[in-house]
Amino acid sequence: MGNLVQKFGGSSLGDIDLVSRAARIVEAAYRRGDRVVVVVSARGDTTDDLLALAEQTSPERPAREIDQLLATGETASAALMALALHAIGVPAVSLTGAQAGITAAGPHGAGVIAEVDPAPLTALLDRGNVAVVAGFQGVDPFGNVLTLGRGGSDTTAVALAAGLAARCEIYTDVEGIFTGDPRLVPDARLLPVITAPVMAEMAFAGARVMHSRAVELAALTNVELHVRSSASDAPGTTVASGPQELMEIRGAVIAITHDAQVARVLIQAHADLAREVFDILASLGVPADLVARSGSGEAEFRMGFTMPATGSELVRTALERAAAAHGGRVEVSTDVGKVSLVGTGMLNRPELTARMLAVLAGAQIPTSWVSATQLRTSVTVPHGRLSEAVVLLHKEFELQRDDYDIVALVAP
């Protein structure tokens, strides 16, 4: 069989019955002869609850202490999973990120995995144990806990799979990757296989099944991902990585994705501020999308971009402080959503963007902030019209058709 990493998200561990169900999935792999490492997220709303407790406790919340607090959510999940495995006769040991050999770097709340030492996990696997690792965390060279920010548990799973030369299964509350959100588009189709670059674009554009950081790491380390449901035996979706994979698409659009958790940022200030904006975003670990700027030289300039709504108040505070020093102003709003066409060769097919805008205009859905790459075209629409936009675009590009297939070809 070989080494296998299985990751379970918070929605798959929301109560004890769900933890027990996940443990049965692990048991099946263990009984088959796989050497299994399990990575777990915090259960349900644990992270939000811990943040609320911190806010109630103190107006001063040092980032180090917040990391110490938030890491306990995943640690608790790991211990519960290990207990559930013991209950069904599977030897298991729970570990923090540090105990699992994960070294991290960067700021608190937005750390990145710097190194994985496979020795601790290999030793446990060699003794016949299942290793259950708390995701979302590592330790810096000084022994401080660093949480890994958005997608941290997915990234933990992929990093461990790379370090152990393991297969990687991502278990979630949906059956795989679809052509649209099945909660909005009932006839959305399951994609049996997809390339890592396309999956990364889908994740960055709002698909919540996996985080783009983890998909990008899988592509870099040649880890093949398998996204499956923890609630069914559906075959799921394979996310193919590595230079040997070539993807051919009958039609350029693969999926419609959307992101309802978007903040829109507008900045007007002296041009000197332009050099500081992205330093500020980097220091806070916040990605920007749909970036637009007008003005040049030393004159006043205008800049706009979208970012995740989570953390938008921190960004607002930091940007307002910087803008004030340059006689500028900052506006942050959360009244828009982002809808995207994801596919291949988008820049070579401008008619796809034209169709997208025409369909939305025909439904009198205002659009703004259009951005295109070779794999994605995105626009912002009013938040209240986002679901409607997804349904219309999925229908326009006929993604429900069974003969609209992705075929994976392995190059010789």
C-alpha positions in Angstrom: 0.0 0.0 0.0 2.3 2.8 1.2 2.1 6.1 3.1 -1.2 7.9 3.1 -2.2 11.4 4.4 -5.9 11.9 5.1 -7.1 15.4 6.0 -10.5 16.1 7.6 -11.9 19.6 7.7 -13.9 21.2 10.5 -17.3 20.4 8.9 -16.4 16.7 8.8 -15.6 16.8 12.6 -18.5 18.9 13.8 -19.8 16.5 16.4 -18.8 13.2 18.0 -20.8 11.2 15.5 -18.9 12.9 12.6 -15.6 12.3 14.4 -16.5 8.6 14.7 -17.5 8.4 11.0 -14.1 10.0 10.0 -12.3 7.5 12.3 -14.0 4.6 10.3 -12.6 6.0 7.1 -9.1 6.1 8.7 -9.7 2.5 10.0 -10.5 1.2 6.5 -7.2 2.6 5.1 -5.3 1.2 8.1 -6.8 -2.3 7.7 -5.9 -2.2 4.0 -2.3 -1.9 5.0 -1.7 1.8 4.5 0.6 3.7 6.9 -1.8 6.5 7.7 -1.2 10.1 8.9 -4.3 12.0 9.7 -4.4 15.9 9.7 -7.4 17.5 11.3 -8.9 21.0 11.5 -10.6 22.6 14.5 -14.1 21.2 14.9 -17.1 23.3 13.6 -17.1 26.9 14.8 -14.3 26.3 17.4 -11.9 28.9 15.9 -14.6 31.6 15.8 -15.6 30.7 19.4 -12.0 31.0 20.6 -11.6 34.4 18.9 -14.8 35.6 20.6 -13.4 34.5 23.9 -10.2 36.5 23.3 -12.2 39.6 22.5 -14.2 39.2 25.7 -11.1 38.7 27.7 -8.9 41.6 26.7 -8.9 44.7 24.4 -5.1 44.0 23.9 -4.6 40.8 22.0 -0.9 40.1 21.2 -0.6 38.0 18.1 1.5 35.4 19.9 -1.2 34.7 22.4 -3.9 34.5 19.8 -1.8 31.8 18.0 -1.3 29.9 21.3 -5.1 30.1 21.8 -6.2 29.2 18.2 -3.8 26.2 18.0 -5.7 24.5 20.8 -8.7 24.0 18.5 -6.8 21.7 16.2 -5.0 20.0 19.1 -8.3 19.1 20.6 -9.5 17.7 17.3 -6.4 15.6 17.0 -6.8 14.1 20.5 -10.5 13.4 19.9 -9.7 11.6 16.6 -7.0 9.5 18.3 -9.5 8.6 21.1 -12.1 7.6 18.4 -9.5 5.4 16.7 -8.6 3.7 20.0 -12.3 3.0 20.5 -12.4 0.9 17.3 -9.1 -0.9 17.9 -6.8 1.3 15.9 -3.6 2.4 17.7 -3.2 6.1 17.3 -1.1 8.9 18.7 -2.1 12.6 18.5 0.6 15.3 17.9 0.8 19.0 17.7 2.4 20.6 14.7 5.7 20.9 16.6 5.7 17.3 17.7 5.0 16.3 14.1 8.2 18.0 12.9 6.7 21.1 11.3 8.9 24.2 11.4 7.2 27.5 10.4 8.3 31.0 9.7 6.7 34.4 9.2 4.3 36.5 11.2 1.9 35.2 13.8 -1.4 34.3 12.2 0.1 34.1 8.7 3.0 31.6 9.1 4.3 29.4 6.3 5.8 26.0 6.6 9.6 26.2 6.3 10.5 22.6 6.8 9.1 19.2 7.6 11.2 16.7 9.5 9.6 13.3 8.7 11.5 11.4 11.4 8.8 11.8 14.2 6.0 10.6 12.0 8.1 7.8 10.4 9.0 6.5 13.8 5.3 6.3 14.8 4.3 4.6 11.5 7.1 2.1 11.8 5.7 1.0 15.2 2.2 0.4 13.6 0.5 3.6 14.8 -1.8 6.0 13.0 -0.4 9.5 13.6 -3.0 12.2 14.1 -1.6 15.7 13.5 -3.1 19.0 14.5 -3.3 21.1 11.3 -2.9 24.8 10.9 0.2 25.1 13.0 4.0 24.8 13.3 6.7 26.1 15.6 9.3 28.7 14.9 13.0 28.3 15.7 12.4 29.8 19.2 9.7 27.4 20.1 6.8 29.8 19.5 3.6 28.4 18.0 2.8 29.9 14.6 -0.6 29.4 13.0 -0.6 29.1 9.2 -3.5 31.4 8.2 -6.2 30.6 5.7 -6.0 27.1 4.3 -3.4 26.1 7.0 -4.7 22.6 7.6 -4.9 21.8 3.8 -1.3 23.1 3.5 -0.2 21.0 6.5 -1.6 17.8 4.9 0.1 18.5 1.5 3.5 19.4 3.2 3.4 16.2 5.2 2.5 14.1 2.2 5.5 15.6 0.3 7.8 14.9 3.3 6.6 11.3 3.5 6.3 10.7 -0.3 2.6 9.9 0.5 -0.7 10.0 -1.3 -3.0 12.7 0.0 -6.8 12.5 0.4 -8.8 15.7 1.4 -12.1 14.8 3.0 -14.8 17.5 3.1 -18.6 17.9 3.2 -19.0 17.8 -0.6 -18.3 15.0 -3.0 -15.5 16.6 -4.9 -15.0 19.5 -7.3 -18.0 20.6 -9.3 -18.6 22.8 -12.3 -20.5 25.2 -9.9 -21.6 25.3 -6.3 -24.2 22.4 -6.1 -26.0 24.4 -3.4 -26.8 27.0 -6.0 -26.7 25.0 -9.2 -28.5 21.6 -8.7 -27.3 20.3 -12.1 -23.7 21.1 -11.5 -21.5 18.2 -12.5 -18.7 16.5 -10.6 -15.3 16.8 -12.2 -13.5 13.5 -12.0 -10.1 15.0 -12.7 -8.7 18.5 -12.8 -5.2 19.9 -13.1 -3.6 21.6 -10.1 -3.2 25.0 -11.9 -6.9 25.1 -12.7 -7.8 23.9 -9.2 -5.6 26.6 -7.7 -7.5 29.3 -9.7 -10.8 27.9 -8.6 -9.7 27.9 -5.0 -8.4 31.5 -5.2 -11.6 32.6 -6.9 -13.8 31.3 -4.1 -14.2 27.5 -4.3 -14.0 26.5 -0.6 -13.2 22.8 -1.1 -9.4 23.5 -0.9 -7.2 26.5 -0.4 -5.1 27.7 -3.2 -1.9 27.6 -1.1 -2.2 23.9 -0.6 -2.9 23.2 -4.3 0.1 25.3 -5.3 2.3 23.4 -2.9 1.0 20.1 -4.2 1.9 21.1 -7.8 5.4 22.2 -6.6 6.0 18.9 -4.7 4.3 16.6 -7.2 1.7 15.4 -4.6 -1.4 14.0 -6.2 -4.6 15.1 -4.3 -7.9 13.2 -4.1 -10.8 15.3 -2.9 -13.6 13.2 -1.4 -16.7 13.4 0.8 -16.5 12.1 4.4 -20.2 11.4 4.2 -20.4 9.1 1.1 -18.4 6.7 -1.0 -18.6 8.9 -4.1 -15.4 8.7 -6.2 -14.5 12.3 -5.7 -12.1 14.4 -7.8 -8.4 13.8 -8.5 -6.3 17.0 -8.7 -3.4 16.0 -10.9 0.0 17.5 -10.3 3.4 17.2 -12.0 4.8 17.9 -15.5 3.6 14.5 -16.8 0.0 15.6 -16.8 -1.5 17.3 -19.9 -5.1 18.5 -19.8 -7.3 18.8 -22.9 -10.7 20.6 -22.6 -13.6 20.4 -25.0 -14.5 24.0 -24.5 -12.5 26.6 -22.6 -14.7 27.1 -19.5 -14.4 24.4 -16.9 -16.3 25.9 -13.9 -18.1 28.9 -12.5 -16.8 29.9 -9.0 -17.9 32.6 -6.7 -16.8 34.3 -3.5 -19.3 36.0 -1.2 -16.7 36.9 1.4 -15.1 39.8 -0.5 -14.1 43.3 0.6 -13.6 46.1 -1.9 -10.8 48.6 -1.1 -10.5 52.0 -2.7 -7.5 54.3 -2.0 -6.9 57.9 -3.0 -3.6 59.5 -2.0 -0.2 60.8 -3.1 1.7 58.4 -5.3 4.2 57.6 -2.6 1.6 55.5 -0.8 1.4 53.1 -3.8 4.8 51.7 -2.7 3.5 51.0 0.8 0.1 49.3 0.0 1.5 45.9 -0.8 4.0 46.0 2.0 1.1 46.5 4.4 -0.8 43.6 2.8 2.2 41.3 2.9 2.8 42.1 6.6 -0.8 41.1 7.4 -0.7 38.0 5.2 -3.6 39.3 3.0 -3.8 38.5 -0.7 -5.2 41.1 -3.2 -7.1 40.4 -6.4 -8.6 42.5 -9.2 -6.0 45.2 -8.7 -6.5 48.5 -10.7 -4.6 51.7 -10.5 -4.8 55.1 -12.2 -2.4 58.0 -12.1 1.3 58.1 -12.4 4.4 60.0 -11.4 4.3 62.0 -8.2 0.7 63.2 -8.6 -2.4 61.9 -6.7 -3.3 58.3 -7.6 -6.3 56.0 -7.2 -6.0 52.3 -6.5 -8.6 49.6 -6.0 -8.5 45.9 -5.2 -10.5 43.1 -3.7 -9.4 41.0 -0.7 -10.9 38.5 1.7 -13.5 40.1 3.9 -12.0 38.3 6.9 -9.4 40.7 8.3 -10.7 43.7 6.3 -10.9 45.8 9.4 -7.2 45.2 10.2 -6.3 46.2 6.6 -8.5 49.3 6.9 -6.8 50.4 10.1 -3.3 49.9 8.6 -4.1 51.6 5.3 -5.9 54.6 6.9 -2.9 55.2 9.1 -0.6 55.1 6.0 -3.0 57.2 3.9 -3.3 59.9 6.5 0.5 60.5 6.3 0.1 61.1 2.6 -3.1 63.2 2.8 -5.2 60.4 1.4 -8.3 58.4 2.2 -9.4 54.8 2.2 -12.8 53.2 1.7 -13.5 49.6 2.5 -16.9 48.0 1.7 -18.3 44.5 1.7 -21.3 45.1 -0.6 -19.9 43.1 -3.6 -19.2 39.5 -4.5 -16.9 38.0 -7.1 -17.9 35.6 -9.8 -15.4 33.9 -12.1 -15.1 31.8 -15.2 -12.3 29.3 -14.7 -10.9 27.4 -17.6 -8.0 27.3 -20.1 -6.8 29.8 -22.7 -9.0 32.6 -21.4 -6.8 35.4 -22.7 -6.9 33.8 -26.2 -10.7 33.7 -26.1 -12.0 37.3 -25.5 -15.4 36.2 -26.7 -15.8 34.3 -23.4 -15.5 37.5 -21.4 -17.9 39.2 -23.8 -20.5 36.5 -23.3 -20.1 36.7 -19.5 -20.7 40.4 -19.5 -23.5 40.2 -22.0 -25.4 37.6 -19.9 -25.0 39.6 -16.7 -26.0 42.9 -18.5 -29.1 41.1 -19.9 -30.2 40.3 -16.4 -29.5 43.9 -15.3 -26.8 42.7 -12.9 -24.2 45.5 -12.7 -20.6 44.5 -13.1 -17.3 46.2 -12.3 -13.6 45.5 -11.7 -13.1 43.0 -14.6 -9.8 41.0 -14.5 -8.6 38.2 -16.7 -5.7 35.7 -16.7 -5.1 32.7 -18.9 -7.0 30.6 -16.4 -9.7 32.9 -15.0 -11.9 35.9 -15.8 -13.5 37.6 -12.7 -15.9 40.4 -12.2 -17.5 41.9 -9.1 -21.3 42.1 -8.8 -23.6 43.4 -6.1 -23.6 41.0 -3.2 -27.3 40.4 -3.4 -27.1 39.3 -7.0 -24.2 37.0 -6.7 -26.1 33.7 -6.6 -28.2 34.7 -9.6 -25.1 35.5 -11.5 -23.6 32.0 -10.8 -26.8 30.3 -12.0 -27.0 32.3 -15.2 -23.4 31.8 -16.1 -23.4 28.1 -15.4 -26.4 27.8 -17.8 -24.9 30.1 -20.4 -21.8 28.0 -20.8 -23.8 24.7 -20.6 -21.6 23.2 -17.9 -24.4 20.8 -16.9 -23.9 18.9 -20.2 -22.6 15.3 -19.8 -20.7 15.6 -23.1 -18.7 18.7 -21.8 -15.9 16.6 -20.5 -12.3 17.1 -19.2 -10.0 14.4 -20.5 -6.7 13.8 -18.7 -3.9 12.7 -21.1 -0.6 11.4 -19.9 2.2 12.5 -22.1 4.7 9.8 -23.2 
